[in-house]
Amino acid sequence: MSAVLKTAVAVGAISRVCRLAGAQSSSQLLVTQLPDCHHKRTMSKHWNPKFRMLRGKKIIKVELPNFNEDKEAADLTPNEMRAKLKEKGILPPRPWQERPINISCTGGVFEEYVPPEGDGKVSIVSKTGAKQRVELLEKKAKSMMAVRKIRTFDEDFDVSDFAEDALNIYQEAHQALARLDKAALHKHVTELAYPKMIQSVRSKTVHWQLLKSLEPARVVHVRHTNVISKDNVYAQVTVRLHTQQLLAIYDRFGRLMYGSEVVAKDVLEYVVFEKHLADEYGRWRVHSKIVPDWMPAREPVGRTWRVEPTPPAPPPPPPPAAAADAPAEEAAVAS
């Protein structure tokens, strides 16, 4: 019995040793068959967490625009549109009922001066000329009150000196217009007269020259008014200018449209100058011109037009005699 036990123990020990040896050999075989590979890092974190906050600030989240927003907005209800505007922090649109205004000049001529008929042609000694002088004295009282108002803002204002200054402003404004110098034109022309003057010379070449004054420039009308408040005062001075000028206007093709560079003409004008007295840096500028009803009409302006090509004329019909002889000839041939 003891011999049998010893034999079983010996067999078990041998089988155990064999199993260990077999496992070791198989593991060695598997190790030799596996390829040589390295461990890869699968974590999404940076290996150095020191500058984590700064690295996070480098990322900018960009909100891409929605190009179909206008199409989608057309189908939204007013409440949905209001909620969408509120989400974006935009106030809902309101109807625009305001109109732009310009307070650097007035919108026209107030208490317009009415020139006497025949001015510039009637002699002072004649009966009509004396009558005009009397009417001018009657209107002078209101002009003197306006001059007093102007002197409260400008102490150095003088009517006789202003007439010469007005002639210089008039000359500089028209020279700037001939050069199309818009910056200089804004200095000598108000916002009311600027578009009218620019519109008349668009795509044209202007040659203008002031030769001399036939009569000294004279102030004939002075008025003032306030706009919105009593302190916002504007003044308008009408100056009579009787001068001799040269004017020639050419179109964009270089053809003469109006006037002449050789023939001088006598020009009588009533030019209105305006100044914003309440503005510390205001200046006298050309505001408008008064054209009386009795003044003769201007010469028509010659314009250049493109002539459309005419289609060729159709060929003339055959003469009636030849048409009548044709049946006779056919009958003769048949016979």
C-alpha positions in Angstrom: 0.0 0.0 0.0 2.8 2.3 0.9 4.5 1.3 -2.3 1.3 2.2 -4.3 1.1 5.7 -2.6 4.7 6.3 -3.2 4.3 5.5 -6.9 1.2 7.8 -7.2 3.0 10.7 -5.5 5.9 10.2 -7.8 3.6 10.2 -10.9 1.8 13.4 -9.7 5.1 15.2 -9.2 6.3 14.2 -12.6 3.1 15.3 -14.3 3.2 18.6 -12.4 6.7 19.2 -13.6 5.7 18.4 -17.1 2.8 20.8 -17.0 5.0 23.7 -15.8 7.6 23.0 -18.4 5.0 22.9 -21.1 3.4 26.2 -20.0 6.9 27.9 -19.9 7.7 26.7 -23.4 4.4 27.8 -24.8 4.7 31.3 -23.2 8.2 31.6 -24.7 6.8 30.6 -28.1 4.0 33.3 -27.9 6.5 36.0 -26.8 8.7 35.2 -29.8 5.7 35.4 -32.2 4.4 38.8 -31.0 5.7 41.9 -33.0 7.8 44.5 -31.3 5.2 47.3 -30.4 5.4 50.4 -28.1 2.7 51.7 -25.8 0.7 54.6 -27.3 -0.8 57.4 -25.2 -4.6 57.5 -25.7 -5.4 60.4 -23.3 -6.6 63.8 -24.7 -4.8 65.9 -22.1 -1.6 67.7 -22.6 1.4 66.1 -21.0 2.3 69.4 -19.2 -0.6 70.9 -17.3 1.3 74.0 -16.4 -0.1 76.3 -19.1 -3.5 74.7 -19.4 -5.4 78.0 -18.8 -3.4 79.9 -21.5 -3.8 77.1 -24.0 -7.6 77.2 -23.4 -7.7 80.9 -24.2 -6.0 80.3 -27.6 -9.2 78.7 -28.8 -11.8 81.2 -30.2 -15.3 80.1 -30.7 -16.6 81.6 -34.0 -20.3 82.0 -34.5 -20.8 81.3 -38.2 -23.4 83.5 -40.0 -26.7 82.0 -41.1 -27.0 82.8 -44.8 -30.6 81.7 -44.9 -31.6 84.1 -42.1 -33.5 86.5 -44.4 -35.5 83.6 -46.0 -36.3 82.2 -42.6 -37.3 85.6 -41.2 -40.0 85.9 -43.8 -41.9 83.0 -42.3 -41.6 84.1 -38.7 -44.5 85.5 -36.8 -44.2 88.9 -35.1 -43.8 87.3 -31.7 -41.1 85.0 -33.0 -39.3 87.9 -34.7 -39.5 89.9 -31.4 -38.1 86.9 -29.5 -35.3 86.5 -32.0 -34.3 90.2 -31.8 -34.4 90.1 -28.0 -32.1 87.1 -28.1 -29.6 89.1 -30.1 -30.0 92.2 -28.0 -31.5 94.3 -30.8 -34.3 96.7 -30.3 -37.3 96.2 -32.6 -37.4 98.6 -35.6 -39.5 101.7 -35.4 -41.0 103.8 -38.2 -38.6 106.6 -39.2 -40.6 109.8 -39.3 -37.8 112.3 -39.0 -36.4 114.4 -41.8 -32.8 115.6 -42.1 -32.4 119.3 -41.7 -29.5 121.7 -42.3 -29.2 124.7 -40.0 -26.2 126.3 -41.6 -28.5 128.2 -44.0 -32.1 128.9 -44.6 -34.3 127.2 -47.2 -35.0 130.2 -49.3 -35.1 134.0 -49.5 -37.3 135.7 -46.9 -39.0 139.0 -47.8 -37.6 138.8 -51.3 -36.5 142.1 -52.9 -38.6 143.2 -55.9 -36.4 145.0 -58.4 -37.9 148.1 -60.1 -38.8 147.7 -63.8 -36.3 149.0 -66.2 -33.5 149.1 -63.6 -30.1 149.5 -65.3 -31.7 151.2 -68.4 -33.6 154.1 -66.8 -31.6 157.3 -66.1 -31.7 158.8 -62.5 -32.6 162.2 -63.9 -35.7 160.8 -65.6 -39.2 160.7 -64.0 -39.1 156.8 -63.7 -35.6 156.9 -62.2 -36.6 159.5 -59.6 -39.6 157.4 -58.7 -37.5 154.4 -58.1 -35.2 156.4 -55.7 -38.2 157.5 -53.6 -39.5 153.9 -53.3 -36.0 152.8 -52.3 -35.9 155.4 -49.5 -39.3 154.2 -48.2 -38.0 150.6 -47.9 -34.8 151.7 -46.3 -36.2 152.0 -42.8 -36.7 148.3 -42.4 -33.2 147.6 -43.9 -31.6 149.9 -41.3 -33.2 148.0 -38.5 -31.8 144.8 -39.9 -28.4 146.4 -40.2 -28.6 147.2 -36.4 -29.4 143.6 -35.7 -26.4 142.4 -37.7 -24.1 144.8 -35.8 -25.1 143.3 -32.5 -23.3 140.1 -33.8 -20.7 141.8 -36.0 -19.6 145.2 -34.8 -17.5 145.9 -37.9 -20.3 145.4 -40.4 -20.6 148.4 -42.8 -23.0 148.5 -45.7 -20.6 150.4 -48.1 -17.7 148.1 -47.4 -19.8 145.0 -47.6 -20.8 145.8 -51.2 -17.1 145.5 -52.3 -16.7 142.3 -50.2 -19.8 140.9 -51.8 -18.4 141.5 -55.3 -15.2 139.6 -54.3 -17.2 136.7 -52.9 -19.3 136.6 -56.1 -16.1 136.5 -58.3 -14.4 133.8 -56.2 -17.5 131.6 -56.2 -17.8 131.8 -60.0 -14.1 131.2 -60.5 -14.4 128.1 -58.3 -17.4 126.9 -60.3 -15.4 127.3 -63.6 -12.6 125.2 -62.1 -15.1 122.8 -60.5 -13.3 123.2 -57.2 -15.9 121.9 -54.8 -14.0 122.7 -51.7 -13.6 126.3 -52.6 -17.2 126.5 -53.8 -18.5 125.3 -50.4 -16.7 128.3 -48.8 -18.5 130.9 -50.9 -21.8 129.2 -51.6 -24.5 128.0 -49.3 -26.0 124.5 -49.3 -29.1 125.9 -51.0 -27.2 127.3 -54.0 -24.5 124.6 -54.3 -26.6 121.8 -56.0 -28.2 124.3 -58.4 -24.8 125.6 -59.6 -23.2 122.2 -59.8 -26.1 120.7 -61.8 -25.9 123.4 -64.5 -22.2 122.7 -65.3 -22.1 118.9 -65.0 -20.2 117.3 -67.9 -19.4 120.8 -69.3 -16.5 123.1 -69.5 -17.0 126.7 -68.4 -14.8 129.7 -69.2 -15.9 132.8 -67.1 -14.2 136.1 -66.5 -15.3 139.3 -64.8 -14.0 142.2 -66.9 -15.2 145.3 -65.0 -18.0 146.8 -63.0 -20.2 149.2 -65.0 -21.6 150.6 -61.7 -20.4 150.3 -58.2 -21.9 147.4 -56.3 -24.8 148.6 -54.1 -26.7 147.0 -51.2 -30.4 147.4 -51.9 -32.1 145.1 -49.3 -31.2 143.8 -45.8 -33.3 141.5 -43.8 -32.9 139.1 -40.8 -34.9 136.3 -39.3 -34.7 133.8 -36.5 -35.3 130.0 -36.8 -36.5 127.7 -34.0 -35.3 130.1 -31.3 -34.8 133.9 -31.0 -31.0 133.5 -30.7 -30.6 131.5 -33.9 -30.5 134.5 -36.3 -29.8 134.6 -40.0 -29.2 137.7 -42.1 -29.7 138.2 -45.9 -28.3 141.0 -47.9 -29.3 141.6 -51.5 -26.6 143.3 -53.6 -27.1 144.9 -57.0 -24.2 144.0 -59.4 -24.0 145.6 -62.8 -20.9 144.1 -64.4 -19.4 143.2 -67.8 -18.5 139.5 -68.1 -17.3 136.9 -70.5 -19.0 133.5 -70.5 -18.5 130.5 -72.7 -19.9 127.0 -72.0 -18.8 123.9 -73.9 -20.4 120.5 -73.9 -18.5 117.3 -73.3 -17.6 117.0 -77.0 -16.0 120.5 -77.0 -18.7 122.2 -78.9 -19.8 125.7 -77.9 -23.2 125.6 -76.2 -23.7 129.1 -74.9 -21.9 132.5 -74.9 -18.6 133.5 -76.4 -15.0 133.9 -75.2 -14.6 137.1 -77.3 -17.9 139.0 -77.0 -18.5 140.6 -73.6 -21.9 141.2 -72.2 -23.4 143.6 -69.7 -25.0 141.6 -66.8 -27.3 143.0 -64.2 -27.9 140.7 -61.2 -29.5 140.9 -57.8 -27.5 138.4 -55.7 -28.6 137.4 -52.2 -25.8 136.8 -49.6 -26.5 135.0 -46.3 -24.8 134.6 -43.0 -25.6 132.6 -39.9 -25.1 135.3 -37.3 -25.4 132.9 -34.4 -22.5 130.9 -35.6 -19.2 132.3 -34.4 -17.4 131.1 -37.5 -20.2 132.0 -40.0 -19.3 133.8 -43.1 -21.1 135.6 -45.9 -21.9 133.3 -48.8 -23.9 133.4 -52.1 -27.4 132.1 -51.3 -29.6 132.9 -54.3 -30.3 135.2 -57.2 -33.4 137.2 -57.8 -34.7 137.2 -61.4 -37.4 139.8 -61.9 -40.4 139.1 -64.2 -39.6 142.0 -66.5 -36.1 140.7 -67.3 -35.8 139.4 -70.9 -35.5 135.7 -71.5 -32.1 134.2 -72.0 -30.7 132.9 -75.3 -31.5 129.2 -75.9 -28.7 126.8 -75.3 -27.4 124.8 -78.2 -27.3 121.1 -77.4 -25.7 118.2 -79.2 -27.8 115.2 -79.9 -27.1 111.8 -81.3 -28.8 111.2 -84.7 -30.2 107.7 -85.1 -29.1 106.1 -88.4 -31.9 106.0 -90.9 -32.7 102.7 -92.6 -32.0 102.4 -96.3 -34.8 103.4 -98.6 -36.7 100.5 -100.4 -35.9 100.0 -104.1 -38.3 102.0 -106.5 -41.1 100.0 -108.2 -40.8 99.2 -111.9 -42.3 101.8 -114.3 -45.9 101.3 -115.3 -45.0 101.3 -119.1 -42.8 98.3 -118.9 -45.4 96.4 -116.9 -48.1 97.2 -119.7 -45.8 96.0 -122.6 -45.0 92.7 -120.9 -48.4 91.0 -121.8 -48.2 92.2 -125.4 -44.8 90.7 -125.8 -46.0 87.4 -124.3 -48.9 87.3 -126.8 -46.6 87.9 -129.8 -44.3 85.1 -128.7 -47.2 82.7 -128.3 -48.5 83.5 -131.8 
